[in-house]
Structures are given as structure tokens and as C-alpha cells.
């Protein structure tokens, strides 16, 4: 299975580079994943531009989670306007890809320390973050599929945050998901949000990809047959 993935285009900021990156893709993916923040600060008209880049070029299922820049009050509009993109907001979906069941758990994700803005404007944010961790664990246990993917905006580990200021790791992701991913045998986790982190790390046998565009400068391509070793059963 060939997975293409991206996040943090923050259109219009990196839009032109994003267009070139999609044009330069040398493979035809079986699945395209978006880990949030495709537009900057809730600029809804920019999503139309992003969507049009995919038209006629990406002919596989597109599944997305929301980032913190896709504001909560806009998410239903995005789901309605772009039904060709399967948006997961603390939701799951199961796709048949190559005769195999691929389960995707999608969430904005959790921070160990809410940002000052979140603390000031979202009084229940800590409970939201805790509930998302519970959600991921519950559905990793419930999904009876051949391949399990966790798609989040915030990092589910600190390992891919290397390069960021360690003082702010807790406001960019959480380590609390690490044992959940390992113990429940996630096959793959992808996230965005970190613009200065590293591209990939392992948590035990679970590969974690930071697909943020400022880090990769391209669409990330993952061949599950070749790239998810050691410790991952081959996807055949």
C-alpha cells in the first residue's frame, strides 16, 4: 500500500510550494492522508484552492483530520463543502484497499499543556484532550482490521519534536499516547503541527511520521511494504 501524506500547508503561506509538491509526485498512492492545518487561521476560502489541487490528480480515498487552524466552528462547513474528503473529527473509518481492511482513527489530538489561548478561551480544553486519548485507545482496541492508522494533528510522541524547543514539547503533543499505540498494535501514526521537528521516529515497533510540509518540503510517501520495518508485519 502506498500512502501519501501532508499537513501544515497553512494556505496561502505554502500554497504555491504545495501545488508543485503534488505535481512532482512520482507515484500513484492508494490512500492520501491530511494531518490538519491546510489553511491558515480559519481562512475557509483557502480550502477551495487546496481542494482544487487534488482534483484530477489524486484518484484515491482522501482522509483528513482537523488542525488547530481549522477552527471548530468551521468544521461542519468543511465536511459539507468537500464530501470527497473524509474528515475525521474524533471519528473512525474503515477502507478496503487492495482487499485489506484499513482502519483510520482521526483526531486533532492532545496536548499535555494547553496553550495560553486555549486556557483562556476553552475552559474545558483539558477534559477534551483527555477524552481524545481515551478515544484513540478505545478504537485501537475495537477496530478489527488488517492495518491500523492513527491520524492526528498534534504529535502523539515527543520523539518527532526533536529540533523544537524542549520547553514547548508539552504544548505541541503528548507522550501519553505512546504506550497506547504500542500496546494496541497501531501499524502507523502520522501527525503534523511541528514545523521544526524531525521527519520520522519509532516508538518501539510503531513508526511515527511528522508529515508537516515545513519539515518535509514535499508530499510524504510511505510504502507500507518497504518502509515500515523493523517490527511491522508486512502489508501484503
C-alpha positions as protocol buffer text, in pm:
chain_id: "A"
residue {
  index: 1
  type: UNK
  ca { x: 0 y: 0 z: 0 }
}
residue {
  index: 2
  type: UNK
  ca { x: 132 y: 342 z: -96 }
}
residue {
  index: 3
  type: UNK
  ca { x: 28 y: 623 z: 138 }
}
residue {
  index: 4
  type: UNK
  ca { x: 75 y: 991 z: 55 }
}
residue {
  index: 5
  type: UNK
  ca { x: 50 y: 1237 z: 344 }
}
residue {
  index: 6
  type: UNK
  ca { x: 82 y: 1607 z: 416 }
}
residue {
  index: 7
  type: UNK
  ca { x: -15 y: 1875 z: 668 }
}
residue {
  index: 8
  type: UNK
  ca { x: 57 y: 2235 z: 764 }
}
residue {
  index: 9
  type: UNK
  ca { x: 39 y: 2396 z: 423 }
}
residue {
  index: 10
  type: UNK
  ca { x: -119 y: 2693 z: 603 }
}
residue {
  index: 11
  type: UNK
  ca { x: -256 y: 2823 z: 274 }
}
residue {
  index: 12
  type: UNK
  ca { x: -186 y: 3080 z: 144 }
}
residue {
  index: 13
  type: UNK
  ca { x: 156 y: 3062 z: 315 }
}
residue {
  index: 14
  type: UNK
  ca { x: 293 y: 2749 z: 144 }
}
residue {
  index: 15
  type: UNK
  ca { x: 26 y: 2710 z: -123 }
}
residue {
  index: 16
  type: UNK
  ca { x: 250 y: 2753 z: -429 }
}
residue {
  index: 17
  type: UNK
  ca { x: 505 y: 2507 z: -292 }
}
residue {
  index: 18
  type: UNK
  ca { x: 221 y: 2265 z: -216 }
}
residue {
  index: 19
  type: UNK
  ca { x: 100 y: 2281 z: -577 }
}
residue {
  index: 20
  type: UNK
  ca { x: 448 y: 2197 z: -702 }
}
residue {
  index: 21
  type: UNK
  ca { x: 484 y: 1915 z: -450 }
}
residue {
  index: 22
  type: UNK
  ca { x: 164 y: 1748 z: -571 }
}
residue {
  index: 23
  type: UNK
  ca { x: 271 y: 1795 z: -934 }
}
residue {
  index: 24
  type: UNK
  ca { x: 607 y: 1633 z: -859 }
}
residue {
  index: 25
  type: UNK
  ca { x: 464 y: 1319 z: -703 }
}
residue {
  index: 26
  type: UNK
  ca { x: 613 y: 1022 z: -885 }
}
residue {
  index: 27
  type: UNK
  ca { x: 377 y: 755 z: -753 }
}
residue {
  index: 28
  type: UNK
  ca { x: 3 y: 699 z: -751 }
}
residue {
  index: 29
  type: UNK
  ca { x: -99 y: 649 z: -389 }
}
residue {
  index: 30
  type: UNK
  ca { x: -365 y: 408 z: -267 }
}
residue {
  index: 31
  type: UNK
  ca { x: -452 y: 646 z: 17 }
}
residue {
  index: 32
  type: UNK
  ca { x: -395 y: 1018 z: 77 }
}
residue {
  index: 33
  type: UNK
  ca { x: -388 y: 1141 z: 438 }
}
residue {
  index: 34
  type: UNK
  ca { x: -408 y: 1502 z: 558 }
}
residue {
  index: 35
  type: UNK
  ca { x: -300 y: 1578 z: 916 }
}
residue {
  index: 36
  type: UNK
  ca { x: -458 y: 1921 z: 951 }
}
residue {
  index: 37
  type: UNK
  ca { x: -372 y: 2291 z: 917 }
}
residue {
  index: 38
  type: UNK
  ca { x: -408 y: 2302 z: 541 }
}
residue {
  index: 39
  type: UNK
  ca { x: -527 y: 2663 z: 575 }
}
residue {
  index: 40
  type: UNK
  ca { x: -413 y: 2945 z: 799 }
}
residue {
  index: 41
  type: UNK
  ca { x: -625 y: 3071 z: 1087 }
}
residue {
  index: 42
  type: UNK
  ca { x: -963 y: 2956 z: 964 }
}
residue {
  index: 43
  type: UNK
  ca { x: -936 y: 3107 z: 615 }
}
residue {
  index: 44
  type: UNK
  ca { x: -1215 y: 2897 z: 470 }
}
residue {
  index: 45
  type: UNK
  ca { x: -1184 y: 3025 z: 108 }
}
residue {
  index: 46
  type: UNK
  ca { x: -828 y: 2891 z: 102 }
}
residue {
  index: 47
  type: UNK
  ca { x: -959 y: 2536 z: 140 }
}
residue {
  index: 48
  type: UNK
  ca { x: -1124 y: 2568 z: -201 }
}
residue {
  index: 49
  type: UNK
  ca { x: -779 y: 2629 z: -350 }
}
residue {
  index: 50
  type: UNK
  ca { x: -633 y: 2332 z: -164 }
}
residue {
  index: 51
  type: UNK
  ca { x: -919 y: 2107 z: -274 }
}
residue {
  index: 52
  type: UNK
  ca { x: -878 y: 2208 z: -638 }
}
residue {
  index: 53
  type: UNK
  ca { x: -513 y: 2100 z: -631 }
}
residue {
  index: 54
  type: UNK
  ca { x: -629 y: 1743 z: -570 }
}
residue {
  index: 55
  type: UNK
  ca { x: -890 y: 1747 z: -846 }
}
residue {
  index: 56
  type: UNK
  ca { x: -789 y: 1527 z: -1138 }
}
residue {
  index: 57
  type: UNK
  ca { x: -457 y: 1434 z: -975 }
}
residue {
  index: 58
  type: UNK
  ca { x: -545 y: 1230 z: -668 }
}
residue {
  index: 59
  type: UNK
  ca { x: -770 y: 938 z: -756 }
}
residue {
  index: 60
  type: UNK
  ca { x: -763 y: 750 z: -426 }
}
residue {
  index: 61
  type: UNK
  ca { x: -950 y: 798 z: -97 }
}
residue {
  index: 62
  type: UNK
  ca { x: -854 y: 1119 z: 85 }
}
residue {
  index: 63
  type: UNK
  ca { x: -890 y: 1114 z: 464 }
}
residue {
  index: 64
  type: UNK
  ca { x: -818 y: 1414 z: 688 }
}
residue {
  index: 65
  type: UNK
  ca { x: -818 y: 1523 z: 1048 }
}
residue {
  index: 66
  type: UNK
  ca { x: -851 y: 1885 z: 1153 }
}
residue {
  index: 67
  type: UNK
  ca { x: -570 y: 2104 z: 1282 }
}
residue {
  index: 68
  type: UNK
  ca { x: -592 y: 2390 z: 1527 }
}
residue {
  index: 69
  type: UNK
  ca { x: -613 y: 2633 z: 1232 }
}
residue {
  index: 70
  type: UNK
  ca { x: -930 y: 2465 z: 1105 }
}
residue {
  index: 71
  type: UNK
  ca { x: -1137 y: 2631 z: 1374 }
}
residue {
  index: 72
  type: UNK
  ca { x: -1408 y: 2431 z: 1547 }
}
residue {
  index: 73
  type: UNK
  ca { x: -1690 y: 2649 z: 1413 }
}
residue {
  index: 74
  type: UNK
  ca { x: -1580 y: 2584 z: 1052 }
}
residue {
  index: 75
  type: UNK
  ca { x: -1552 y: 2207 z: 1061 }
}
residue {
  index: 76
  type: UNK
  ca { x: -1910 y: 2121 z: 970 }
}
residue {
  index: 77
  type: UNK
  ca { x: -1886 y: 2357 z: 673 }
}
residue {
  index: 78
  type: UNK
  ca { x: -1570 y: 2184 z: 552 }
}
residue {
  index: 79
  type: UNK
  ca { x: -1737 y: 1844 z: 580 }
}
residue {
  index: 80
  type: UNK
  ca { x: -2038 y: 1967 z: 382 }
}
residue {
  index: 81
  type: UNK
  ca { x: -1847 y: 2154 z: 112 }
}
residue {
  index: 82
  type: UNK
  ca { x: -1589 y: 1882 z: 44 }
}
residue {
  index: 83
  type: UNK
  ca { x: -1758 y: 1543 z: 78 }
}
residue {
  index: 84
  type: UNK
  ca { x: -1484 y: 1385 z: -135 }
}
residue {
  index: 85
  type: UNK
  ca { x: -1253 y: 1433 z: 163 }
}
residue {
  index: 86
  type: UNK
  ca { x: -1339 y: 1209 z: 457 }
}
residue {
  index: 87
  type: UNK
  ca { x: -1287 y: 1438 z: 756 }
}
residue {
  index: 88
  type: UNK
  ca { x: -1246 y: 1258 z: 1087 }
}
residue {
  index: 89
  type: UNK
  ca { x: -1312 y: 1466 z: 1399 }
}
residue {
  index: 90
  type: UNK
  ca { x: -1267 y: 1212 z: 1678 }
}
residue {
  index: 91
  type: UNK
  ca { x: -1409 y: 957 z: 1436 }
}
residue {
  index: 92
  type: UNK
  ca { x: -1300 y: 642 z: 1254 }
}
residue {
  index: 93
  type: UNK
  ca { x: -1337 y: 498 z: 909 }
}
residue {
  index: 94
  type: UNK
  ca { x: -1256 y: 162 z: 752 }
}
residue {
  index: 95
  type: UNK
  ca { x: -1149 y: 140 z: 388 }
}
residue {
  index: 96
  type: UNK
  ca { x: -1097 y: -160 z: 164 }
}
residue {
  index: 97
  type: UNK
  ca { x: -760 y: -111 z: -2 }
}
residue {
  index: 98
  type: UNK
  ca { x: -623 y: -394 z: -211 }
}
residue {
  index: 99
  type: UNK
  ca { x: -858 y: -640 z: -46 }
}
residue {
  index: 100
  type: UNK
  ca { x: -741 y: -546 z: 304 }
}
residue {
  index: 101
  type: UNK
  ca { x: -935 y: -358 z: 573 }
}
residue {
  index: 102
  type: UNK
  ca { x: -755 y: -38 z: 668 }
}
residue {
  index: 103
  type: UNK
  ca { x: -886 y: 135 z: 979 }
}
residue {
  index: 104
  type: UNK
  ca { x: -812 y: 504 z: 1036 }
}
residue {
  index: 105
  type: UNK
  ca { x: -861 y: 683 z: 1367 }
}
residue {
  index: 106
  type: UNK
  ca { x: -873 y: 1059 z: 1312 }
}
residue {
  index: 107
  type: UNK
  ca { x: -844 y: 1330 z: 1576 }
}
residue {
  index: 108
  type: UNK
  ca { x: -695 y: 1675 z: 1624 }
}
residue {
  index: 109
  type: UNK
  ca { x: -506 y: 1511 z: 1908 }
}
residue {
  index: 110
  type: UNK
  ca { x: -398 y: 1612 z: 2255 }
}
residue {
  index: 111
  type: UNK
  ca { x: -151 y: 1840 z: 2428 }
}
residue {
  index: 112
  type: UNK
  ca { x: -11 y: 1776 z: 2773 }
}
residue {
  index: 113
  type: UNK
  ca { x: -19 y: 2151 z: 2837 }
}
residue {
  index: 114
  type: UNK
  ca { x: -292 y: 2360 z: 2672 }
}
residue {
  index: 115
  type: UNK
  ca { x: -173 y: 2682 z: 2512 }
}
residue {
  index: 116
  type: UNK
  ca { x: -244 y: 3013 z: 2689 }
}
residue {
  index: 117
  type: UNK
  ca { x: -508 y: 3092 z: 2426 }
}
residue {
  index: 118
  type: UNK
  ca { x: -676 y: 2756 z: 2480 }
}
residue {
  index: 119
  type: UNK
  ca { x: -676 y: 2804 z: 2857 }
}
residue {
  index: 120
  type: UNK
  ca { x: -833 y: 3149 z: 2819 }
}
residue {
  index: 121
  type: UNK
  ca { x: -1093 y: 3060 z: 2556 }
}
residue {
  index: 122
  type: UNK
  ca { x: -1170 y: 2690 z: 2608 }
}
residue {
  index: 123
  type: UNK
  ca { x: -1231 y: 2628 z: 2978 }
}
residue {
  index: 124
  type: UNK
  ca { x: -1289 y: 2255 z: 2923 }
}
residue {
  index: 125
  type: UNK
  ca { x: -986 y: 2201 z: 2700 }
}
residue {
  index: 126
  type: UNK
  ca { x: -806 y: 1971 z: 2945 }
}
residue {
  index: 127
  type: UNK
  ca { x: -1108 y: 1740 z: 2952 }
}
residue {
  index: 128
  type: UNK
  ca { x: -1122 y: 1747 z: 2571 }
}
residue {
  index: 129
  type: UNK
  ca { x: -758 y: 1643 z: 2547 }
}
residue {
  index: 130
  type: UNK
  ca { x: -809 y: 1364 z: 2799 }
}
residue {
  index: 131
  type: UNK
  ca { x: -1118 y: 1239 z: 2615 }
}
residue {
  index: 132
  type: UNK
  ca { x: -925 y: 1223 z: 2288 }
}
residue {
  index: 133
  type: UNK
  ca { x: -663 y: 998 z: 2443 }
}
residue {
  index: 134
  type: UNK
  ca { x: -940 y: 771 z: 2568 }
}
residue {
  index: 135
  type: UNK
  ca { x: -1100 y: 777 z: 2222 }
}
residue {
  index: 136
  type: UNK
  ca { x: -780 y: 667 z: 2047 }
}
residue {
  index: 137
  type: UNK
  ca { x: -726 y: 385 z: 2295 }
}
residue {
  index: 138
  type: UNK
  ca { x: -1086 y: 265 z: 2270 }
}
residue {
  index: 139
  type: UNK
  ca { x: -1088 y: 244 z: 1893 }
}
residue {
  index: 140
  type: UNK
  ca { x: -743 y: 93 z: 1861 }
}
residue {
  index: 141
  type: UNK
  ca { x: -887 y: -187 z: 2074 }
}
residue {
  index: 142
  type: UNK
  ca { x: -1219 y: -207 z: 1888 }
}
residue {
  index: 143
  type: UNK
  ca { x: -1106 y: -191 z: 1527 }
}
residue {
  index: 144
  type: UNK
  ca { x: -1080 y: -540 z: 1382 }
}
residue {
  index: 145
  type: UNK
  ca { x: -886 y: -462 z: 1067 }
}
residue {
  index: 146
  type: UNK
  ca { x: -570 y: -564 z: 886 }
}
residue {
  index: 147
  type: UNK
  ca { x: -393 y: -229 z: 926 }
}
residue {
  index: 148
  type: UNK
  ca { x: -449 y: 42 z: 1190 }
}
residue {
  index: 149
  type: UNK
  ca { x: -354 y: 406 z: 1135 }
}
residue {
  index: 150
  type: UNK
  ca { x: -375 y: 688 z: 1389 }
}
residue {
  index: 151
  type: UNK
  ca { x: -402 y: 1025 z: 1214 }
}
residue {
  index: 152
  type: UNK
  ca { x: -369 y: 1331 z: 1438 }
}
residue {
  index: 153
  type: UNK
  ca { x: -260 y: 1692 z: 1409 }
}
residue {
  index: 154
  type: UNK
  ca { x: -75 y: 1718 z: 1739 }
}
residue {
  index: 155
  type: UNK
  ca { x: 220 y: 1485 z: 1789 }
}
residue {
  index: 156
  type: UNK
  ca { x: 148 y: 1154 z: 1971 }
}
residue {
  index: 157
  type: UNK
  ca { x: 508 y: 1147 z: 2094 }
}
residue {
  index: 158
  type: UNK
  ca { x: 788 y: 1388 z: 2178 }
}
residue {
  index: 159
  type: UNK
  ca { x: 1037 y: 1193 z: 1968 }
}
residue {
  index: 160
  type: UNK
  ca { x: 943 y: 1365 z: 1641 }
}
residue {
  index: 161
  type: UNK
  ca { x: 963 y: 1705 z: 1812 }
}
residue {
  index: 162
  type: UNK
  ca { x: 1342 y: 1695 z: 1822 }
}
residue {
  index: 163
  type: UNK
  ca { x: 1453 y: 2029 z: 1680 }
}
residue {
  index: 164
  type: UNK
  ca { x: 1176 y: 2219 z: 1856 }
}
residue {
  index: 165
  type: UNK
  ca { x: 1245 y: 2399 z: 2184 }
}
residue {
  index: 166
  type: UNK
  ca { x: 1208 y: 2126 z: 2451 }
}
residue {
  index: 167
  type: UNK
  ca { x: 1041 y: 2379 z: 2680 }
}
residue {
  index: 168
  type: UNK
  ca { x: 739 y: 2370 z: 2449 }
}
residue {
  index: 169
  type: UNK
  ca { x: 713 y: 1997 z: 2379 }
}
residue {
  index: 170
  type: UNK
  ca { x: 411 y: 1966 z: 2609 }
}
residue {
  index: 171
  type: UNK
  ca { x: 224 y: 2232 z: 2410 }
}
residue {
  index: 172
  type: UNK
  ca { x: 292 y: 2054 z: 2080 }
}
residue {
  index: 173
  type: UNK
  ca { x: 196 y: 1698 z: 2162 }
}
residue {
  index: 174
  type: UNK
  ca { x: 175 y: 1429 z: 2426 }
}
residue {
  index: 175
  type: UNK
  ca { x: 371 y: 1126 z: 2538 }
}
residue {
  index: 176
  type: UNK
  ca { x: 61 y: 972 z: 2690 }
}
residue {
  index: 177
  type: UNK
  ca { x: -33 y: 812 z: 2359 }
}
residue {
  index: 178
  type: UNK
  ca { x: 298 y: 628 z: 2325 }
}
residue {
  index: 179
  type: UNK
  ca { x: 208 y: 319 z: 2533 }
}
residue {
  index: 180
  type: UNK
  ca { x: -141 y: 318 z: 2384 }
}
residue {
  index: 181
  type: UNK
  ca { x: -4 y: 299 z: 2031 }
}
residue {
  index: 182
  type: UNK
  ca { x: 241 y: 23 z: 2124 }
}
residue {
  index: 183
  type: UNK
  ca { x: 15 y: -186 z: 2346 }
}
residue {
  index: 184
  type: UNK
  ca { x: -273 y: -178 z: 2097 }
}
residue {
  index: 185
  type: UNK
  ca { x: -53 y: -255 z: 1797 }
}
residue {
  index: 186
  type: UNK
  ca { x: -104 y: 51 z: 1582 }
}
residue {
  index: 187
  type: UNK
  ca { x: 65 y: -10 z: 1250 }
}
residue {
  index: 188
  type: UNK
  ca { x: 132 y: 355 z: 1175 }
}
residue {
  index: 189
  type: UNK
  ca { x: 80 y: 702 z: 1323 }
}
residue {
  index: 190
  type: UNK
  ca { x: 103 y: 1032 z: 1137 }
}
residue {
  index: 191
  type: UNK
  ca { x: 87 y: 1388 z: 1267 }
}
residue {
  index: 192
  type: UNK
  ca { x: 164 y: 1746 z: 1175 }
}
residue {
  index: 193
  type: UNK
  ca { x: 186 y: 2070 z: 1379 }
}
residue {
  index: 194
  type: UNK
  ca { x: 563 y: 2056 z: 1438 }
}
residue {
  index: 195
  type: UNK
  ca { x: 735 y: 2282 z: 1186 }
}
residue {
  index: 196
  type: UNK
  ca { x: 1089 y: 2226 z: 1318 }
}
residue {
  index: 197
  type: UNK
  ca { x: 1076 y: 1863 z: 1425 }
}
residue {
  index: 198
  type: UNK
  ca { x: 1216 y: 1557 z: 1254 }
}
residue {
  index: 199
  type: UNK
  ca { x: 1050 y: 1356 z: 980 }
}
residue {
  index: 200
  type: UNK
  ca { x: 1015 y: 1018 z: 1147 }
}
residue {
  index: 201
  type: UNK
  ca { x: 1079 y: 823 z: 1467 }
}
residue {
  index: 202
  type: UNK
  ca { x: 995 y: 484 z: 1615 }
}
residue {
  index: 203
  type: UNK
  ca { x: 814 y: 413 z: 1939 }
}
residue {
  index: 204
  type: UNK
  ca { x: 908 y: 53 z: 1997 }
}
residue {
  index: 205
  type: UNK
  ca { x: 761 y: -115 z: 1687 }
}
residue {
  index: 206
  type: UNK
  ca { x: 532 y: 174 z: 1585 }
}
residue {
  index: 207
  type: UNK
  ca { x: 654 y: 416 z: 1316 }
}
residue {
  index: 208
  type: UNK
  ca { x: 559 y: 780 z: 1370 }
}
residue {
  index: 209
  type: UNK
  ca { x: 573 y: 1023 z: 1077 }
}
residue {
  index: 210
  type: UNK
  ca { x: 571 y: 1401 z: 1107 }
}
residue {
  index: 211
  type: UNK
  ca { x: 418 y: 1497 z: 772 }
}
residue {
  index: 212
  type: UNK
  ca { x: 424 y: 1876 z: 825 }
}
residue {
  index: 213
  type: UNK
  ca { x: 508 y: 2050 z: 499 }
}
residue {
  index: 214
  type: UNK
  ca { x: 760 y: 2294 z: 653 }
}
residue {
  index: 215
  type: UNK
  ca { x: 965 y: 1992 z: 766 }
}
residue {
  index: 216
  type: UNK
  ca { x: 941 y: 1776 z: 454 }
}
residue {
  index: 217
  type: UNK
  ca { x: 900 y: 2031 z: 171 }
}
residue {
  index: 218
  type: UNK
  ca { x: 717 y: 1759 z: -22 }
}
residue {
  index: 219
  type: UNK
  ca { x: 429 y: 1515 z: -3 }
}
residue {
  index: 220
  type: UNK
  ca { x: 545 y: 1233 z: 223 }
}
residue {
  index: 221
  type: UNK
  ca { x: 526 y: 894 z: 53 }
}
residue {
  index: 222
  type: UNK
  ca { x: 512 y: 579 z: 266 }
}
residue {
  index: 223
  type: UNK
  ca { x: 535 y: 235 z: 111 }
}
residue {
  index: 224
  type: UNK
  ca { x: 399 y: 8 z: 383 }
}
residue {
  index: 225
  type: UNK
  ca { x: 570 y: -289 z: 221 }
}
residue {
  index: 226
  type: UNK
  ca { x: 917 y: -135 z: 231 }
}
residue {
  index: 227
  type: UNK
  ca { x: 926 y: 149 z: 482 }
}
residue {
  index: 228
  type: UNK
  ca { x: 760 y: 12 z: 796 }
}
residue {
  index: 229
  type: UNK
  ca { x: 1035 y: -217 z: 917 }
}
residue {
  index: 230
  type: UNK
  ca { x: 1155 y: -342 z: 1158 }
}
residue {
  index: 231
  type: UNK
  ca { x: 882 y: -467 z: 1383 }
}
residue {
  index: 232
  type: UNK
  ca { x: 587 y: -419 z: 1150 }
}
residue {
  index: 233
  type: UNK
  ca { x: 413 y: -708 z: 979 }
}
residue {
  index: 234
  type: UNK
  ca { x: 438 y: -674 z: 604 }
}
residue {
  index: 235
  type: UNK
  ca { x: 123 y: -545 z: 437 }
}
residue {
  index: 236
  type: UNK
  ca { x: 62 y: -794 z: 158 }
}
